[in-house]
């Protein structure tokens, strides 16, 4: 196939795909299956079929450090919640995970969760900012940032 024709064919299929995806999204219906979560981030489907949600939390009483959004305080308000898709029941399955936030906003903490078959869960703890901002008097206020945790079941 000549190069110009290949390019036009690719552009045509990209356009068709965009239109089809847009139509699908506009026609899609949705429903809320859980609310009241504490700064929810990533989700994973567990081996039991439940939807697990990583919640970054709302920080805590400290220690605290200044950040671009204001004073960010550390606490153990991060969590993992499980949504049973049959009953839409939400249950907190792990709590007390590290969290850093400004008055409950701009939270850093549990970011995503995934599962290893029927085995353990793996959770990322993230911080979307300058790591230098985590230190007060040469001590990190969020030493868990940038870690992957294994949660054994």
HUMOFEN-V286348 format. One record per helix or strand of 2 or more residues. SS is the DSSP state (@ for helix, = for strand). FROM is the first residue (numbers start at 1). TO is the last residue. If there is no record, write none. Layout:
BEGIN
ss->{SS/SS}
from->{FROM/FROM}
to->{TO/TO}
END
This chain:
BEGIN
ss->{@/=/=/=/=/=/=/=/@/=/=/=}
from->{3/40/51/64/70/89/105/121/131/135/139/147}
to->{27/45/55/67/84/102/115/126/134/136/140/151}
END
